[in-house]
Amino acid sequence: MTAKPLSERLLAANAQRWERAQRMRFVREVADDTIDDAAFARYLVFERRFVDTAARLCGAAVRAAPDGPSLAGHATALHNLVTEQYDYFTAVLSAVGTTPSVGEAALAGADVLTEVALDIADEHGYPGIVVALFAAEAMYRQWCVAAAVRPSGRPAIAEWVNLHTREPFLSQVEFLRGEVDRLTVEPGGESVLATVLGRMVEAEIIFHDAAFIH
């Protein structure tokens, strides 16, 4: 029997965490279009800050990429982050018009994701980076594809969901999946990478829950 790809095995090892992430309050309320405007505005502030972290991770991945195709893929992702996503945040935060109230507890919760992501990069190098990025991006793809079935009546939310259901985002998820599946895993290394994916998913849950902290 052919072994499942590494990406599938890492997700299976974190099935309960993954399911919990797909059912977290933020995901449910975006899908139901019941999320409070203030909570979504706080999330936008947090997510805009994390885009900078994701860009730094992509830059680190460019430097450590094992070959030309990998380098090109991460460079493309970096470009998309600092163009399409920057443009989205510039427009939507301008439309909001006011900076939402963000307390210290909320900011601390949101910052956990950056702390975990950068720790993973420092501790595990290229394998950790691609597993962490794959976890985050695949999580978004799954819940946004589901949420897009019933689009929000609020343009900012609908557009955010749509960003994660079309190109270039979909190709980026598949690129990261391929990078994970190409990793050479030493004995015992798979359990380490499963832990990496689990840490990233747990941090994503804390990050999104922070949007509801006043």
C-alpha positions as a LaTeX table, in Angstrom:
\begin{tabular}{lrrr}
\hline
Residue & $x$ (\AA) & $y$ (\AA) & $z$ (\AA) \\
\hline
Met1 & 0.00 & 0.00 & 0.00 \\
Thr2 & 1.33 & 3.43 & $-0.93$ \\
Ala3 & 1.97 & 5.63 & 2.07 \\
Lys4 & $-0.09$ & 8.78 & 2.34 \\
Pro5 & 1.75 & 12.05 & 1.62 \\
Leu6 & 3.44 & 13.67 & 4.58 \\
Ser7 & 1.02 & 16.61 & 4.55 \\
Glu8 & $-1.94$ & 14.25 & 5.00 \\
Arg9 & $-0.19$ & 12.36 & 7.78 \\
Leu10 & 0.60 & 15.55 & 9.68 \\
Leu11 & $-3.00$ & 16.71 & 9.38 \\
Ala12 & $-4.27$ & 13.31 & 10.51 \\
Ala13 & $-2.00$ & 13.46 & 13.56 \\
Asn14 & $-3.71$ & 16.73 & 14.49 \\
Ala15 & $-7.24$ & 15.84 & 13.47 \\
Gln16 & $-8.87$ & 16.94 & 16.72 \\
Arg17 & $-7.04$ & 20.27 & 16.77 \\
Trp18 & $-7.88$ & 20.80 & 13.11 \\
Glu19 & $-11.57$ & 20.16 & 13.69 \\
Arg20 & $-11.57$ & 22.50 & 16.68 \\
Ala21 & $-10.02$ & 25.24 & 14.52 \\
Gln22 & $-12.74$ & 24.75 & 11.92 \\
Arg23 & $-15.40$ & 25.17 & 14.62 \\
Met24 & $-13.89$ & 28.10 & 16.51 \\
Arg25 & $-16.14$ & 31.08 & 17.18 \\
Phe26 & $-14.54$ & 33.35 & 14.58 \\
Val27 & $-15.03$ & 30.81 & 11.79 \\
Arg28 & $-18.63$ & 30.07 & 12.82 \\
Glu29 & $-19.61$ & 33.73 & 13.00 \\
Val30 & $-17.97$ & 34.67 & 9.71 \\
Ala31 & $-19.70$ & 31.74 & 8.00 \\
Asp32 & $-23.05$ & 32.70 & 9.56 \\
Asp33 & $-22.43$ & 36.43 & 8.89 \\
Thr34 & $-23.17$ & 37.13 & 12.56 \\
Ile35 & $-19.76$ & 38.39 & 13.60 \\
Asp36 & $-19.83$ & 41.75 & 15.33 \\
Asp37 & $-18.34$ & 44.60 & 13.27 \\
Ala38 & $-16.04$ & 45.60 & 16.12 \\
Ala39 & $-14.73$ & 42.04 & 16.49 \\
Phe40 & $-14.03$ & 41.80 & 12.78 \\
Ala41 & $-12.32$ & 45.19 & 12.84 \\
Arg42 & $-10.06$ & 44.02 & 15.68 \\
Tyr43 & $-9.29$ & 40.90 & 13.69 \\
Leu44 & $-8.31$ & 43.06 & 10.69 \\
Val45 & $-5.84$ & 44.97 & 12.84 \\
Phe46 & $-4.34$ & 41.73 & 14.12 \\
Glu47 & $-4.25$ & 40.07 & 10.72 \\
Arg48 & $-2.60$ & 43.08 & 9.10 \\
Arg49 & 0.15 & 42.83 & 11.72 \\
Phe50 & 0.53 & 39.11 & 11.06 \\
Val51 & 0.85 & 39.61 & 7.30 \\
Asp52 & 4.20 & 41.23 & 8.08 \\
Thr53 & 5.20 & 38.10 & 10.01 \\
Ala54 & 4.09 & 35.86 & 7.15 \\
Ala55 & 6.14 & 37.97 & 4.74 \\
Arg56 & 9.21 & 37.52 & 6.94 \\
Leu57 & 8.62 & 33.75 & 7.02 \\
Cys58 & 8.40 & 33.71 & 3.23 \\
Gly59 & 11.64 & 35.68 & 3.05 \\
Ala60 & 13.33 & 33.16 & 5.31 \\
Ala61 & 11.95 & 30.37 & 3.14 \\
Val62 & 13.36 & 32.05 & 0.02 \\
Arg63 & 16.81 & 32.08 & 1.61 \\
Ala64 & 16.60 & 28.43 & 2.70 \\
Ala65 & 14.80 & 27.09 & $-0.38$ \\
Pro66 & 16.37 & 23.84 & $-1.60$ \\
Asp67 & 16.06 & 24.61 & $-5.32$ \\
Gly68 & 14.87 & 27.10 & $-7.90$ \\
Pro69 & 11.20 & 26.09 & $-8.03$ \\
Ser70 & 10.94 & 26.32 & $-4.26$ \\
Leu71 & 12.65 & 29.70 & $-4.26$ \\
Ala72 & 10.30 & 30.98 & $-6.96$ \\
Gly73 & 7.22 & 29.71 & $-5.14$ \\
His74 & 8.11 & 31.44 & $-1.88$ \\
Ala75 & 9.10 & 34.62 & $-3.70$ \\
Thr76 & 5.71 & 34.66 & $-5.42$ \\
Ala77 & 3.96 & 34.22 & $-2.08$ \\
Leu78 & 5.98 & 37.07 & $-0.59$ \\
His79 & 5.02 & 39.29 & $-3.52$ \\
Asn80 & 1.34 & 38.45 & $-3.10$ \\
Leu81 & 1.44 & 39.25 & 0.61 \\
Val82 & 2.95 & 42.69 & 0.13 \\
Thr83 & 0.75 & 43.59 & $-2.84$ \\
Glu84 & $-2.73$ & 42.03 & $-2.91$ \\
Gln85 & $-3.10$ & 41.60 & 0.84 \\
Tyr86 & $-1.52$ & 44.95 & 1.68 \\
Asp87 & $-3.91$ & 46.56 & $-0.81$ \\
Tyr88 & $-6.89$ & 44.84 & 0.80 \\
Phe89 & $-5.97$ & 46.01 & 4.29 \\
Thr90 & $-5.23$ & 49.56 & 3.16 \\
Ala91 & $-8.65$ & 49.77 & 1.53 \\
Val92 & $-10.71$ & 48.05 & 4.20 \\
Leu93 & $-9.11$ & 49.77 & 7.19 \\
Ser94 & $-9.62$ & 53.08 & 5.42 \\
Ala95 & $-13.27$ & 52.20 & 4.88 \\
Val96 & $-13.67$ & 51.35 & 8.56 \\
Gly97 & $-12.50$ & 54.88 & 9.24 \\
Thr98 & $-11.67$ & 54.44 & 12.92 \\
Thr99 & $-9.20$ & 52.24 & 14.72 \\
Pro100 & $-11.09$ & 49.69 & 16.82 \\
Ser101 & $-10.46$ & 49.53 & 20.54 \\
Val102 & $-7.78$ & 46.93 & 21.20 \\
Gly103 & $-6.87$ & 46.12 & 24.79 \\
Glu104 & $-3.62$ & 44.66 & 26.07 \\
Ala105 & $-5.15$ & 41.22 & 26.63 \\
Ala106 & $-6.46$ & 41.09 & 23.07 \\
Leu107 & $-3.15$ & 42.21 & 21.61 \\
Ala108 & $-1.25$ & 39.67 & 23.71 \\
Gly109 & $-3.51$ & 36.89 & 22.45 \\
Ala110 & $-3.06$ & 37.94 & 18.84 \\
Asp111 & 0.71 & 38.19 & 19.22 \\
Val112 & 0.92 & 34.53 & 20.24 \\
Leu113 & 0.68 & 33.56 & 16.57 \\
Thr114 & 3.70 & 35.64 & 15.59 \\
Glu115 & 5.68 & 34.37 & 18.57 \\
Val116 & 4.93 & 30.74 & 17.76 \\
Ala117 & 5.57 & 31.14 & 14.02 \\
Leu118 & 8.93 & 32.83 & 14.51 \\
Asp119 & 9.93 & 30.31 & 17.20 \\
Ile120 & 9.14 & 27.48 & 14.78 \\
Ala121 & 11.28 & 29.10 & 12.09 \\
Asp122 & 14.18 & 29.55 & 14.51 \\
Glu123 & 13.91 & 26.03 & 15.92 \\
His124 & 13.15 & 23.99 & 12.81 \\
Gly125 & 14.36 & 25.98 & 9.81 \\
Tyr126 & 12.93 & 25.37 & 6.37 \\
Pro127 & 10.87 & 22.26 & 7.26 \\
Gly128 & 9.25 & 24.08 & 10.16 \\
Ile129 & 8.49 & 27.13 & 8.05 \\
Val130 & 6.74 & 25.24 & 5.27 \\
Val131 & 4.76 & 23.10 & 7.70 \\
Ala132 & 3.67 & 26.17 & 9.69 \\
Leu133 & 2.69 & 28.12 & 6.59 \\
Phe134 & 0.86 & 25.13 & 5.14 \\
Ala135 & $-1.10$ & 24.69 & 8.37 \\
Ala136 & $-2.22$ & 28.33 & 8.37 \\
Glu137 & $-3.05$ & 28.57 & 4.69 \\
Ala138 & $-4.80$ & 25.21 & 4.42 \\
Met139 & $-6.91$ & 26.08 & 7.45 \\
Tyr140 & $-8.04$ & 29.31 & 5.80 \\
Arg141 & $-8.80$ & 27.63 & 2.53 \\
Gln142 & $-11.04$ & 25.03 & 4.12 \\
Trp143 & $-13.18$ & 27.37 & 6.18 \\
Cys144 & $-13.34$ & 30.14 & 3.58 \\
Val145 & $-14.47$ & 27.74 & 0.85 \\
Ala146 & $-17.26$ & 26.65 & 3.19 \\
Ala147 & $-18.13$ & 30.24 & 4.16 \\
Ala148 & $-18.24$ & 31.38 & 0.53 \\
Val149 & $-21.30$ & 29.19 & $-0.09$ \\
Arg150 & $-23.34$ & 31.87 & 1.68 \\
Pro151 & $-21.51$ & 35.16 & 1.06 \\
Ser152 & $-21.64$ & 37.88 & 3.70 \\
Gly153 & $-23.73$ & 40.93 & 2.99 \\
Arg154 & $-20.84$ & 43.06 & 4.26 \\
Pro155 & $-18.31$ & 43.77 & 1.49 \\
Ala156 & $-15.23$ & 43.73 & 3.72 \\
Ile157 & $-16.03$ & 40.27 & 5.06 \\
Ala158 & $-17.13$ & 38.86 & 1.72 \\
Glu159 & $-13.95$ & 40.08 & 0.05 \\
Trp160 & $-11.76$ & 38.65 & 2.80 \\
Val161 & $-13.40$ & 35.25 & 2.39 \\
Asn162 & $-13.10$ & 35.48 & $-1.39$ \\
Leu163 & $-9.38$ & 36.26 & $-1.21$ \\
His164 & $-8.93$ & 32.76 & 0.19 \\
Thr165 & $-11.08$ & 30.94 & $-2.35$ \\
Arg166 & $-9.41$ & 32.09 & $-5.58$ \\
Glu167 & $-6.06$ & 32.50 & $-7.23$ \\
Pro168 & $-3.32$ & 33.15 & $-6.32$ \\
Phe169 & $-4.18$ & 31.85 & $-2.85$ \\
Leu170 & $-5.32$ & 28.39 & $-3.96$ \\
Ser171 & $-2.10$ & 27.79 & $-5.88$ \\
Gln172 & $-0.10$ & 28.92 & $-2.84$ \\
Val173 & $-1.78$ & 26.31 & $-0.65$ \\
Glu174 & $-0.97$ & 23.58 & $-3.15$ \\
Phe175 & 2.60 & 24.82 & $-3.49$ \\
Leu176 & 3.06 & 24.59 & 0.29 \\
Arg177 & 1.48 & 21.15 & 0.35 \\
Gly178 & 3.98 & 20.04 & $-2.27$ \\
Glu179 & 6.88 & 21.52 & $-0.30$ \\
Val180 & 5.79 & 19.62 & 2.80 \\
Asp181 & 5.43 & 16.39 & 0.84 \\
Arg182 & 8.94 & 16.81 & $-0.61$ \\
Leu183 & 10.62 & 17.14 & 2.77 \\
Thr184 & 13.19 & 14.53 & 3.69 \\
Val185 & 12.23 & 13.35 & 7.15 \\
Glu186 & 14.79 & 11.73 & 9.40 \\
Pro187 & 13.76 & 9.01 & 11.88 \\
Gly188 & 11.63 & 10.64 & 14.53 \\
Gly189 & 11.31 & 13.77 & 12.44 \\
Glu190 & 7.71 & 13.22 & 11.46 \\
Ser191 & 6.51 & 13.43 & 15.05 \\
Val192 & 8.44 & 16.68 & 15.42 \\
Leu193 & 6.74 & 18.15 & 12.35 \\
Ala194 & 3.35 & 16.93 & 13.58 \\
Thr195 & 4.00 & 18.88 & 16.78 \\
Val196 & 4.95 & 21.92 & 14.70 \\
Leu197 & 1.68 & 21.78 & 12.80 \\
Gly198 & $-0.25$ & 21.33 & 16.03 \\
Arg199 & 1.47 & 24.32 & 17.64 \\
Met200 & 0.55 & 26.48 & 14.67 \\
Val201 & $-3.10$ & 25.41 & 14.73 \\
Glu202 & $-3.36$ & 26.06 & 18.47 \\
Ala203 & $-1.80$ & 29.50 & 17.99 \\
Glu204 & $-4.28$ & 30.26 & 15.21 \\
Ile205 & $-7.16$ & 29.48 & 17.56 \\
Ile206 & $-5.76$ & 31.82 & 20.23 \\
Phe207 & $-5.17$ & 34.49 & 17.57 \\
His208 & $-8.75$ & 34.41 & 16.28 \\
Asp209 & $-10.27$ & 34.22 & 19.77 \\
Ala210 & $-8.46$ & 37.48 & 20.57 \\
Ala211 & $-10.83$ & 39.33 & 18.24 \\
Phe212 & $-13.57$ & 38.85 & 20.83 \\
Ile213 & $-11.57$ & 40.30 & 23.73 \\
His214 & $-12.60$ & 43.90 & 24.38 \\
\hline
\end{tabular}
